[in-house]
Amino acid sequence: MNDLILTNITKTFPIHHGHDKRVVLDGVSLRVCPGERWGIMGPNGAGKSTIIQIISGSLTPDSGTVHRGMNVSWPIAFGGAFHSSLTGRDNARLIARLYGVDVDETVAGVEAFAELGAYLDEPVKTYSSGMNSRLSFALSMAIDFDCFLVDEVISVGDIRFNRKCEEELRSRENKAMVLVSHHLDIIRNNCDHVAFLQHGKLHFFDSVDEAICTYEQM
């Protein structure tokens, strides 16, 4: 089965110095088929990024299962997997080797897209959050993933660079995507399915327009 399937995912986080728990995801299920582009909306703190991290494998659910029948990216614009003491260029080389893609081609693509200039040869620990996100996005695009995980990626730079990111994502229309964003235009322009996360539950709609209309009325 080539689908990405979340089944009854529950995730809690400790609060009040560990004396209590906050339920962020409460029995969440989601199926993403090859080529489907899902948008997940919800208020701040609802758990949208938590879903992305669980799908990627960087966060473990308390219960439930994740079936990854397709090759899934790390959360785009998330640089947590980088070696902070290595330069951006060396991180690109390392990840290219790990994924078995051409090293020189990957580095050249990252250098052209990320627009980091001389900073590509500086340690990642010296990067700003925006620079880190640019490197992460460029590297994600260099790997032929079946499904891209996008966590508010269109805020990684200035307006011109944001538009460049959107265009790059749209050019991969045959790939699956799970995108979380507060920006309704980004959801409308990039997604063909939308779910709304609130109070730990994922709610589904018959159309993107219906989901956006519901969100706007909140």
C-alpha positions as a Markdown table, in Angstrom:
| # | Residue | x | y | z |
|---|---|---|---|---|
| 1 | Met | 0.0 | 0.0 | 0.0 |
| 2 | Asn | 1.5 | 3.3 | -1.1 |
| 3 | Asp | -0.6 | 5.6 | 1.1 |
| 4 | Leu | 0.5 | 7.5 | 4.1 |
| 5 | Ile | -1.9 | 6.5 | 6.9 |
| 6 | Leu | -2.3 | 7.8 | 10.4 |
| 7 | Thr | -4.6 | 5.8 | 12.6 |
| 8 | Asn | -6.0 | 6.9 | 16.0 |
| 9 | Ile | -2.9 | 9.1 | 16.8 |
| 10 | Thr | -2.9 | 10.5 | 20.4 |
| 11 | Lys | -0.2 | 12.9 | 21.6 |
| 12 | Thr | 0.0 | 14.6 | 25.0 |
| 13 | Phe | 2.5 | 17.0 | 26.5 |
| 14 | Pro | 3.3 | 17.6 | 30.2 |
| 15 | Ile | 2.1 | 20.8 | 31.8 |
| 16 | His | 2.2 | 22.3 | 35.3 |
| 17 | His | 5.7 | 21.0 | 35.9 |
| 18 | Gly | 4.7 | 17.5 | 34.8 |
| 19 | His | 1.7 | 17.2 | 37.2 |
| 20 | Asp | -0.8 | 17.2 | 34.3 |
| 21 | Lys | -1.0 | 16.5 | 30.6 |
| 22 | Arg | -2.4 | 18.6 | 27.7 |
| 23 | Val | -4.0 | 16.5 | 25.0 |
| 24 | Val | -2.9 | 17.9 | 21.6 |
| 25 | Leu | -4.0 | 15.1 | 19.3 |
| 26 | Asp | -6.9 | 12.9 | 20.4 |
| 27 | Gly | -7.5 | 9.9 | 18.1 |
| 28 | Val | -6.5 | 11.6 | 14.9 |
| 29 | Ser | -6.7 | 9.6 | 11.7 |
| 30 | Leu | -5.7 | 10.7 | 8.2 |
| 31 | Arg | -5.0 | 9.0 | 4.8 |
| 32 | Val | -2.9 | 10.6 | 2.1 |
| 33 | Cys | -2.9 | 8.9 | -1.2 |
| 34 | Pro | -0.1 | 9.4 | -3.8 |
| 35 | Gly | -0.5 | 12.8 | -5.5 |
| 36 | Glu | -3.0 | 14.2 | -3.0 |
| 37 | Arg | -2.2 | 17.6 | -1.5 |
| 38 | Trp | -3.6 | 18.1 | 2.0 |
| 39 | Gly | -3.9 | 21.3 | 3.9 |
| 40 | Ile | -4.3 | 21.3 | 7.7 |
| 41 | Met | -5.6 | 24.5 | 9.3 |
| 42 | Gly | -6.3 | 25.3 | 12.9 |
| 43 | Pro | -5.7 | 27.9 | 15.6 |
| 44 | Asn | -2.3 | 28.5 | 17.1 |
| 45 | Gly | -1.3 | 25.7 | 19.5 |
| 46 | Ala | -3.8 | 23.3 | 18.0 |
| 47 | Gly | -1.2 | 20.7 | 17.1 |
| 48 | Lys | -0.7 | 21.2 | 13.4 |
| 49 | Ser | 3.1 | 21.1 | 13.6 |
| 50 | Thr | 2.8 | 18.1 | 15.9 |
| 51 | Ile | 1.1 | 16.2 | 13.2 |
| 52 | Ile | 3.8 | 17.1 | 10.7 |
| 53 | Gln | 6.5 | 15.9 | 13.1 |
| 54 | Ile | 4.8 | 12.6 | 13.8 |
| 55 | Ile | 4.4 | 12.0 | 10.1 |
| 56 | Ser | 8.1 | 12.6 | 9.6 |
| 57 | Gly | 9.1 | 10.4 | 12.4 |
| 58 | Ser | 10.8 | 13.1 | 14.4 |
| 59 | Leu | 8.2 | 12.9 | 17.1 |
| 60 | Thr | 6.6 | 9.7 | 18.6 |
| 61 | Pro | 2.9 | 9.5 | 19.3 |
| 62 | Asp | 1.7 | 8.2 | 22.7 |
| 63 | Ser | -0.5 | 5.8 | 20.9 |
| 64 | Gly | -1.8 | 5.0 | 17.4 |
| 65 | Thr | 0.1 | 4.0 | 14.2 |
| 66 | Val | 1.8 | 5.7 | 11.3 |
| 67 | His | 2.1 | 3.7 | 8.0 |
| 68 | Arg | 4.5 | 5.4 | 5.5 |
| 69 | Gly | 3.8 | 3.7 | 2.2 |
| 70 | Met | 5.6 | 6.5 | 0.4 |
| 71 | Asn | 8.9 | 8.2 | 0.8 |
| 72 | Val | 8.2 | 11.2 | 3.1 |
| 73 | Ser | 10.3 | 14.3 | 3.5 |
| 74 | Trp | 11.4 | 15.9 | 6.7 |
| 75 | Pro | 9.3 | 19.0 | 7.7 |
| 76 | Ile | 10.3 | 21.6 | 5.1 |
| 77 | Ala | 11.8 | 24.7 | 6.7 |
| 78 | Phe | 12.8 | 22.6 | 9.8 |
| 79 | Gly | 16.5 | 22.4 | 10.2 |
| 80 | Gly | 16.7 | 20.3 | 13.2 |
| 81 | Ala | 18.3 | 17.4 | 11.3 |
| 82 | Phe | 21.4 | 19.5 | 10.4 |
| 83 | His | 24.8 | 19.1 | 12.0 |
| 84 | Ser | 25.2 | 22.6 | 13.5 |
| 85 | Ser | 29.0 | 22.4 | 13.5 |
| 86 | Leu | 29.1 | 21.6 | 9.8 |
| 87 | Thr | 28.7 | 24.2 | 7.0 |
| 88 | Gly | 25.6 | 24.4 | 4.9 |
| 89 | Arg | 27.6 | 23.0 | 2.0 |
| 90 | Asp | 28.8 | 20.0 | 4.1 |
| 91 | Asn | 25.3 | 19.3 | 5.4 |
| 92 | Ala | 24.1 | 19.2 | 1.8 |
| 93 | Arg | 26.9 | 16.8 | 0.9 |
| 94 | Leu | 26.1 | 14.6 | 3.9 |
| 95 | Ile | 22.3 | 14.4 | 3.2 |
| 96 | Ala | 22.9 | 13.8 | -0.5 |
| 97 | Arg | 25.1 | 10.7 | 0.4 |
| 98 | Leu | 22.5 | 9.5 | 2.9 |
| 99 | Tyr | 19.7 | 9.6 | 0.3 |
| 100 | Gly | 21.9 | 8.2 | -2.5 |
| 101 | Val | 21.6 | 11.2 | -4.8 |
| 102 | Asp | 24.4 | 12.9 | -6.8 |
| 103 | Val | 26.4 | 15.0 | -4.4 |
| 104 | Asp | 27.7 | 17.7 | -6.8 |
| 105 | Glu | 24.3 | 18.1 | -8.4 |
| 106 | Thr | 22.6 | 18.4 | -5.0 |
| 107 | Val | 25.0 | 21.0 | -3.7 |
| 108 | Ala | 24.8 | 23.1 | -6.9 |
| 109 | Gly | 21.0 | 23.0 | -6.7 |
| 110 | Val | 21.0 | 24.0 | -3.0 |
| 111 | Glu | 23.5 | 26.8 | -3.7 |
| 112 | Ala | 21.4 | 28.2 | -6.5 |
| 113 | Phe | 18.0 | 28.0 | -4.8 |
| 114 | Ala | 18.8 | 28.9 | -1.2 |
| 115 | Glu | 20.6 | 32.1 | -2.1 |
| 116 | Leu | 22.9 | 32.0 | 1.0 |
| 117 | Gly | 26.0 | 33.2 | -0.8 |
| 118 | Ala | 29.1 | 32.9 | 1.2 |
| 119 | Tyr | 27.1 | 31.8 | 4.2 |
| 120 | Leu | 26.8 | 28.3 | 2.6 |
| 121 | Asp | 30.4 | 27.8 | 3.7 |
| 122 | Glu | 29.7 | 28.9 | 7.3 |
| 123 | Pro | 28.7 | 26.6 | 10.1 |
| 124 | Val | 24.9 | 26.1 | 10.4 |
| 125 | Lys | 25.0 | 27.1 | 14.0 |
| 126 | Thr | 25.8 | 30.7 | 12.9 |
| 127 | Tyr | 22.6 | 30.8 | 10.7 |
| 128 | Ser | 19.5 | 32.8 | 11.5 |
| 129 | Ser | 16.2 | 30.9 | 11.5 |
| 130 | Gly | 15.4 | 32.3 | 8.1 |
| 131 | Met | 18.8 | 31.1 | 6.7 |
| 132 | Asn | 18.3 | 27.7 | 8.3 |
| 133 | Ser | 14.8 | 27.4 | 6.7 |
| 134 | Arg | 16.2 | 28.4 | 3.3 |
| 135 | Leu | 18.8 | 25.6 | 3.5 |
| 136 | Ser | 16.2 | 23.1 | 4.6 |
| 137 | Phe | 13.7 | 24.0 | 1.8 |
| 138 | Ala | 16.4 | 23.9 | -0.9 |
| 139 | Leu | 17.7 | 20.5 | 0.4 |
| 140 | Ser | 14.1 | 19.1 | 0.5 |
| 141 | Met | 13.6 | 20.1 | -3.1 |
| 142 | Ala | 16.8 | 18.3 | -4.1 |
| 143 | Ile | 15.5 | 14.9 | -2.9 |
| 144 | Asp | 12.9 | 13.1 | -5.0 |
| 145 | Phe | 10.4 | 12.5 | -2.1 |
| 146 | Asp | 6.9 | 11.1 | -2.8 |
| 147 | Cys | 5.4 | 13.3 | -0.1 |
| 148 | Phe | 6.5 | 16.7 | 1.1 |
| 149 | Leu | 5.7 | 17.9 | 4.6 |
| 150 | Val | 5.3 | 21.7 | 4.7 |
| 151 | Asp | 5.2 | 23.5 | 8.0 |
| 152 | Glu | 4.5 | 27.2 | 7.3 |
| 153 | Val | 7.3 | 27.1 | 4.8 |
| 154 | Ile | 6.2 | 30.2 | 2.9 |
| 155 | Ser | 7.4 | 32.4 | 5.7 |
| 156 | Val | 11.1 | 31.5 | 5.2 |
| 157 | Gly | 12.2 | 34.8 | 3.6 |
| 158 | Asp | 11.1 | 38.0 | 1.9 |
| 159 | Ile | 8.1 | 38.2 | -0.4 |
| 160 | Arg | 10.1 | 37.3 | -3.5 |
| 161 | Phe | 11.7 | 34.3 | -2.0 |
| 162 | Asn | 8.3 | 33.1 | -0.5 |
| 163 | Arg | 6.8 | 33.3 | -4.0 |
| 164 | Lys | 9.8 | 31.3 | -5.3 |
| 165 | Cys | 9.0 | 28.6 | -2.7 |
| 166 | Glu | 5.4 | 28.4 | -3.7 |
| 167 | Glu | 6.2 | 28.1 | -7.4 |
| 168 | Glu | 8.7 | 25.3 | -6.7 |
| 169 | Leu | 6.0 | 23.4 | -4.7 |
| 170 | Arg | 3.4 | 23.9 | -7.4 |
| 171 | Ser | 5.8 | 22.5 | -10.0 |
| 172 | Arg | 5.7 | 19.2 | -8.2 |
| 173 | Glu | 2.0 | 18.7 | -8.8 |
| 174 | Asn | 2.4 | 14.9 | -9.1 |
| 175 | Lys | 3.8 | 14.6 | -5.6 |
| 176 | Ala | 1.7 | 14.3 | -2.4 |
| 177 | Met | 1.9 | 17.0 | 0.2 |
| 178 | Val | 0.8 | 17.8 | 3.7 |
| 179 | Leu | 0.8 | 21.5 | 4.4 |
| 180 | Val | 0.0 | 23.4 | 7.5 |
| 181 | Ser | -0.5 | 27.1 | 7.3 |
| 182 | His | -2.5 | 30.1 | 8.6 |
| 183 | His | -2.5 | 31.7 | 5.2 |
| 184 | Leu | -5.7 | 30.9 | 3.4 |
| 185 | Asp | -4.4 | 31.9 | 0.0 |
| 186 | Ile | -1.6 | 29.3 | 0.4 |
| 187 | Ile | -4.1 | 26.6 | 1.3 |
| 188 | Arg | -6.4 | 27.6 | -1.5 |
| 189 | Asn | -3.6 | 27.7 | -4.1 |
| 190 | Asn | -1.8 | 24.5 | -3.1 |
| 191 | Cys | -4.3 | 22.0 | -1.7 |
| 192 | Asp | -7.1 | 19.9 | -3.0 |
| 193 | His | -8.1 | 18.5 | 0.4 |
| 194 | Val | -8.4 | 20.4 | 3.7 |
| 195 | Ala | -8.8 | 19.3 | 7.3 |
| 196 | Phe | -9.3 | 21.5 | 10.4 |
| 197 | Leu | -7.6 | 20.6 | 13.7 |
| 198 | Gln | -9.3 | 21.9 | 16.9 |
| 199 | His | -9.4 | 20.5 | 20.4 |
| 200 | Gly | -7.3 | 17.5 | 19.4 |
| 201 | Lys | -9.8 | 16.4 | 16.7 |
| 202 | Leu | -9.3 | 16.5 | 12.9 |
| 203 | His | -12.4 | 17.6 | 11.0 |
| 204 | Phe | -12.9 | 17.0 | 7.3 |
| 205 | Phe | -14.8 | 18.9 | 4.6 |
| 206 | Asp | -16.2 | 18.2 | 1.2 |
| 207 | Ser | -14.3 | 21.0 | -0.4 |
| 208 | Val | -11.4 | 23.4 | 0.1 |
| 209 | Asp | -13.8 | 26.4 | -0.1 |
| 210 | Glu | -16.1 | 24.9 | 2.6 |
| 211 | Ala | -13.1 | 24.4 | 4.9 |
| 212 | Ile | -11.8 | 28.0 | 4.3 |
| 213 | Cys | -15.3 | 29.4 | 4.8 |
| 214 | Thr | -15.6 | 27.6 | 8.2 |
| 215 | Tyr | -12.2 | 28.8 | 9.2 |
| 216 | Glu | -13.1 | 32.5 | 8.3 |
| 217 | Gln | -16.2 | 32.3 | 10.4 |
| 218 | Met | -14.4 | 31.3 | 13.6 |
